[in-house]
Amino acid sequence: MGVLGDYSAAIAAIAAAASAGISLWQFNAQVNKQKERERPNLIPLNKDVYLNKNDEFLDMHIGNDWQESRYEKQTSMKIYDSFSQFTFPIMNTGGSAAIKVKIIYSLENAFNSIKEIDTEEIKVTLENPECKQLPDNEEFSFTLTQHVPLFPKEKTVSESFKIQETEFRMPLIKNNESENIRLPFYFLVLNNLYLDGLQDAKPRLRFTIIYEDQNHEKHHASYRVELKKQKVNPHYDKEEHWLDFTKIKTNNKKAHP
């Protein structure tokens, strides 16, 4: 009986230890889940885009106005800085505020998105064409000139665009709230040129969000941004598109493939 009792006690001790181990694992898992729920989580939201062909005036939209509603009135948006007035929302779906938010843009297929053009109405020139030959060159500029024989007076506008990594910052985004983020102006212009058949490759933008939680732990995520076309709606004159965000794996750090 003594041996049997010792054996039973040993089994009971092992079972208790195993149960304690499982309980500790479950506790740690619950703690991690709670921590995950409480941390901030910033995500961009897909955005409808309505393109209205503009024949009334001339600006750097190259004919297409990007509008947020099919009922929006046609307005001219001149270039005042490197960002356009067209916005999309990023939302904090986490349980706490995201602080020290940094937004970074870079054009993925940079040189493939731009070829020089020389027609009667549109001219695109690279300021330093030889930079295409440089490996991993991420910064360059192009000039776009548009000439339209408007009646009764001709009109020509010209603007230079710098393609480079661009960033801006926000102090915080509270949980369950969103902020509207402006797109780089060159992304609108390059898409319009592509939609008009003047460029061969669709522009792809990389959008990276870096932010901290209340414990000053850093978080980041990267997305590929593309303009995609919806089905044709015969009841509306404007083309309907949407701004699509595809998350990029974290181990893919190169901005320009």
C-alpha positions as CSV (number, residue, x, y, z in Angstrom):
1,M,0.0,0.0,0.0
2,G,2.8,2.4,0.8
3,V,4.4,2.0,-2.7
4,L,1.0,2.3,-4.3
5,G,0.3,5.4,-2.2
6,D,3.5,7.0,-3.2
7,Y,2.9,6.2,-6.8
8,S,-0.6,7.8,-6.6
9,A,0.8,10.8,-5.0
10,A,3.4,11.2,-7.7
11,I,0.8,11.0,-10.4
12,A,-1.3,13.5,-8.6
13,A,1.7,15.9,-8.3
14,I,2.5,15.5,-12.0
15,A,-1.2,16.2,-12.9
16,A,-1.3,19.2,-10.6
17,A,2.0,20.5,-12.2
18,A,0.6,20.0,-15.7
19,S,-2.6,21.7,-14.7
20,A,-0.7,24.6,-13.3
21,G,1.4,24.8,-16.4
22,I,-1.8,24.9,-18.6
23,S,-3.3,27.5,-16.3
24,L,-0.2,29.7,-16.6
25,W,-0.2,29.4,-20.4
26,Q,-3.9,30.3,-20.5
27,F,-3.3,33.3,-18.2
28,N,-0.4,34.5,-20.4
29,A,-2.5,34.1,-23.5
30,Q,-5.4,36.1,-21.9
31,V,-2.9,38.8,-20.9
32,N,-1.5,39.0,-24.4
33,K,-5.0,39.1,-25.9
34,Q,-6.0,41.9,-23.5
35,K,-2.8,43.8,-24.3
36,E,-3.5,43.4,-28.1
37,R,-7.1,44.8,-27.6
38,E,-5.9,47.7,-25.6
39,R,-3.1,48.9,-27.9
40,P,-3.8,51.3,-30.7
41,N,-4.4,50.0,-34.3
42,L,-4.3,52.4,-37.2
43,I,-5.7,51.2,-40.5
44,P,-6.5,53.1,-43.8
45,L,-10.1,52.8,-45.1
46,N,-10.9,52.3,-48.8
47,K,-12.3,55.5,-50.3
48,D,-14.7,56.0,-53.3
49,V,-13.3,58.3,-56.0
50,Y,-15.4,60.1,-58.6
51,L,-13.5,61.3,-61.6
52,N,-15.2,64.2,-63.5
53,K,-13.7,65.2,-66.8
54,N,-13.0,68.9,-66.7
55,D,-13.2,71.0,-69.8
56,E,-14.0,74.4,-68.3
57,F,-10.6,75.3,-67.0
58,L,-7.0,74.1,-67.0
59,D,-5.0,73.0,-64.0
60,M,-2.7,70.2,-63.0
61,H,-5.4,67.7,-62.7
62,I,-4.9,67.2,-66.4
63,G,-8.6,67.0,-67.0
64,N,-9.8,64.8,-64.2
65,D,-11.0,66.1,-60.9
66,W,-10.9,63.7,-58.0
67,Q,-14.1,64.2,-56.1
68,E,-15.3,62.5,-52.9
69,S,-19.0,62.6,-54.0
70,R,-20.7,62.2,-57.3
71,Y,-22.7,65.3,-56.4
72,E,-19.7,67.5,-55.6
73,K,-19.5,70.6,-57.7
74,Q,-16.6,71.1,-60.1
75,T,-13.9,73.2,-58.5
76,S,-10.3,74.0,-59.5
77,M,-7.6,72.7,-57.2
78,K,-4.3,74.5,-57.7
79,I,-1.1,73.2,-56.4
80,Y,0.0,75.0,-53.2
81,D,2.3,72.3,-51.7
82,S,3.2,68.7,-52.4
83,F,-0.1,67.3,-51.1
84,S,-3.5,67.4,-52.8
85,Q,-6.8,68.3,-51.2
86,F,-8.2,64.8,-51.8
87,T,-8.2,62.9,-48.6
88,F,-8.8,59.4,-47.2
89,P,-9.5,58.3,-43.6
90,I,-7.3,56.3,-41.3
91,M,-9.1,55.0,-38.3
92,N,-7.8,53.9,-34.9
93,T,-9.7,50.6,-34.2
94,G,-7.7,49.8,-31.1
95,G,-8.4,50.4,-27.4
96,S,-6.1,53.4,-26.7
97,A,-4.8,56.5,-28.5
98,A,-2.0,56.3,-31.1
99,I,0.6,59.0,-30.4
100,K,3.5,60.5,-32.4
101,V,1.9,59.3,-35.6
102,K,4.1,59.5,-38.7
103,I,2.9,59.0,-42.3
104,I,5.4,58.1,-45.0
105,Y,4.7,58.0,-48.8
106,S,6.9,56.6,-51.5
107,L,6.2,55.7,-55.1
108,E,6.9,52.0,-55.6
109,N,7.1,51.7,-59.4
110,A,8.6,55.1,-59.8
111,F,10.4,55.1,-63.1
112,N,8.0,52.6,-64.7
113,S,5.2,55.0,-63.9
114,I,6.7,57.9,-65.9
115,K,7.8,58.1,-69.5
116,E,8.6,61.3,-71.4
117,I,5.7,62.6,-73.5
118,D,5.7,65.2,-76.2
119,T,2.4,65.9,-77.9
120,E,0.6,69.1,-79.0
121,E,-1.3,69.2,-75.7
122,I,0.8,67.3,-73.1
123,K,4.5,67.4,-72.5
124,V,6.3,65.4,-69.7
125,T,10.0,65.7,-69.3
126,L,12.4,64.3,-66.7
127,E,14.6,67.0,-65.3
128,N,17.5,64.5,-65.1
129,P,16.9,61.7,-67.6
130,E,20.2,60.0,-66.7
131,C,19.0,59.3,-63.2
132,K,17.0,56.4,-64.6
133,Q,20.3,54.6,-65.0
134,L,21.3,54.9,-61.4
135,P,20.6,51.9,-59.2
136,D,18.0,52.4,-56.4
137,N,17.6,56.0,-57.2
138,E,14.5,57.1,-55.2
139,E,14.5,60.8,-55.9
140,F,13.9,62.6,-59.2
141,S,11.7,65.3,-60.7
142,F,9.5,65.7,-63.8
143,T,7.9,68.7,-65.4
144,L,4.4,68.5,-66.8
145,T,3.2,71.1,-69.3
146,Q,-0.3,71.2,-70.7
147,H,-1.5,73.4,-73.6
148,V,-5.1,73.8,-74.6
149,P,-6.4,76.1,-77.4
150,L,-9.2,77.5,-75.3
151,F,-11.6,79.8,-77.1
152,P,-11.0,82.8,-77.4
153,K,-7.6,82.5,-75.8
154,E,-5.0,79.8,-75.7
155,K,-3.7,78.7,-72.3
156,T,-0.7,76.8,-71.1
157,V,0.3,75.7,-67.6
158,S,3.4,74.0,-66.4
159,E,4.4,72.5,-63.0
160,S,7.3,70.5,-61.7
161,F,6.8,67.5,-59.4
162,K,9.4,66.0,-57.1
163,I,9.2,62.2,-56.6
164,Q,10.7,61.4,-53.2
165,E,9.9,59.9,-49.9
166,T,7.4,62.3,-48.2
167,E,6.2,62.4,-44.7
168,F,4.2,64.3,-42.2
169,R,3.2,63.9,-38.5
170,M,0.3,64.1,-36.2
171,P,0.4,64.3,-32.4
172,L,-2.2,61.6,-31.8
173,I,-5.3,59.8,-33.1
174,K,-7.7,58.7,-30.3
175,N,-9.3,55.3,-30.3
176,N,-12.5,54.9,-32.3
177,E,-11.7,58.1,-34.1
178,S,-10.4,58.8,-37.6
179,E,-8.3,61.5,-39.3
180,N,-8.4,62.5,-43.0
181,I,-5.0,62.1,-44.7
182,R,-4.1,64.0,-47.9
183,L,-2.6,62.2,-50.9
184,P,0.5,63.4,-52.7
185,F,-0.4,65.6,-55.7
186,Y,1.9,63.7,-58.0
187,F,-0.1,60.5,-57.4
188,L,-3.3,62.1,-58.7
189,V,-1.5,63.5,-61.8
190,L,0.2,60.2,-62.7
191,N,-3.0,58.3,-62.4
192,N,-4.8,60.8,-64.6
193,L,-2.1,60.5,-67.2
194,Y,-2.4,56.7,-67.0
195,L,-6.2,56.8,-67.3
196,D,-5.8,59.0,-70.4
197,G,-3.5,56.4,-71.9
198,L,-0.5,58.6,-71.8
199,Q,1.5,56.4,-69.4
200,D,2.0,52.6,-69.6
201,A,2.1,51.6,-65.9
202,K,-0.5,52.2,-63.2
203,P,1.1,54.2,-60.3
204,R,1.5,52.3,-57.0
205,L,2.0,54.2,-53.8
206,R,3.4,52.8,-50.6
207,F,1.8,54.2,-47.5
208,T,3.5,53.5,-44.2
209,I,2.1,54.4,-40.7
210,I,4.4,54.5,-37.7
211,Y,3.1,55.3,-34.2
212,E,3.5,54.7,-30.5
213,D,1.2,53.4,-27.8
214,Q,0.9,54.8,-24.3
215,N,3.9,52.7,-23.2
216,H,6.0,54.3,-26.0
217,E,6.2,50.9,-27.8
218,K,6.4,51.5,-31.6
219,H,4.1,50.0,-34.1
220,H,4.1,50.2,-37.9
221,A,2.3,48.9,-41.0
222,S,2.7,49.4,-44.7
223,Y,0.1,49.3,-47.5
224,R,0.1,49.5,-51.3
225,V,-2.3,52.1,-52.6
226,E,-3.9,51.8,-56.1
227,L,-6.8,53.4,-57.9
228,K,-9.2,50.8,-59.0
229,K,-12.2,51.1,-61.3
230,Q,-15.7,50.1,-60.3
231,K,-18.4,48.8,-62.7
232,V,-19.7,51.4,-65.1
233,N,-22.9,53.1,-63.8
234,P,-25.0,54.3,-66.8
235,H,-27.0,56.7,-64.6
236,Y,-24.0,58.9,-63.8
237,D,-21.6,60.9,-65.9
238,K,-18.7,60.6,-63.6
239,E,-16.4,57.6,-63.6
240,E,-16.5,55.7,-60.3
241,H,-13.3,54.3,-58.8
242,W,-12.0,53.5,-55.4
243,L,-8.8,54.0,-53.5
244,D,-7.7,50.5,-52.5
245,F,-5.3,49.6,-49.7
246,T,-3.5,46.2,-49.6
247,K,-1.4,45.4,-46.5
248,I,2.2,44.6,-47.2
249,K,4.1,41.9,-45.1
250,T,6.3,43.4,-42.5
251,N,9.4,41.6,-43.8
252,N,9.0,43.4,-47.1
253,K,10.9,46.6,-46.3
254,K,12.1,47.7,-49.7
255,A,10.1,50.7,-51.0
256,H,11.1,50.5,-54.6
257,P,11.1,47.0,-56.2
